[in-house]
Amino acid sequence: METANIAAVATEMSQTRTTAAVQTTVLKKTLDIQAQHAAQLVEAAADVIPSNPPHLGNRIDTAA
């Protein structure tokens, strides 16, 4: 194998590692953002005030 071929392969491997590292970092960042949004949705859902009066749903009509 010639020296030029070895250098080309080494450069290509280095670029591949760099690309993989960048893609992994972007994926982690995306997952963090999605987790934050999910937490915000859960928090917002917990703050919902029921619109029905408190007496509705307390009894079941078993004679019907």
N, C-alpha and C positions, 0 to 999 in steps of 0.2 A: 504494500500500500504506500502510496506516495505521501509526502509530507503535506501537500496541499489538500489531499483528501482527508487526512487526519484532522487538519485544522478546520475544514469545512464541517466535518461531522461534530467536532467539539463545539463549534459555534452554533450549529443547529440544536444540539442538546441543551446548550445554555439558554437559547431562546425559548425552547420548549419548557424548560423549568421555570423561566421567568413568566411565561404566559400562564402556566398552571398556577403559579403563586398569585398572580393578579386575579385570575378567575376565582380562586378560592377566597380571596379577600373580598371580592365583590359579592360572592354568594353569602358569606358571613354577614356582611353589612346589610344585604337584602333581608336575610332572616331576622336580624335584629330589628329592622324597621317594621317587618310584619308582626313581630312579637309585640312591639310597642302599640301598633294599631289594634291588635287583638285585645290587648289590655285596656285600651281606651274604649273599645266597643263594649267590653264586659262591664266596665265601670259605668258607662252611659246607660246600659240596660238595667243596672241595679238602681239607678236614680229615677226610674220611671214611676210615676205616681198613677195608681189605678184610677180609671175614670168612672167606675161604677160606684154606687152608694155602698156603704159598708154592710148593709143588711142583705144584699143580694148574694145568693150562693150559700147561705148558711143552713138552709133546710132542703130536704129532698122529699118530693111528693111521692110517697110509695103507694097511694091509693089509685093513682091514675093508670 
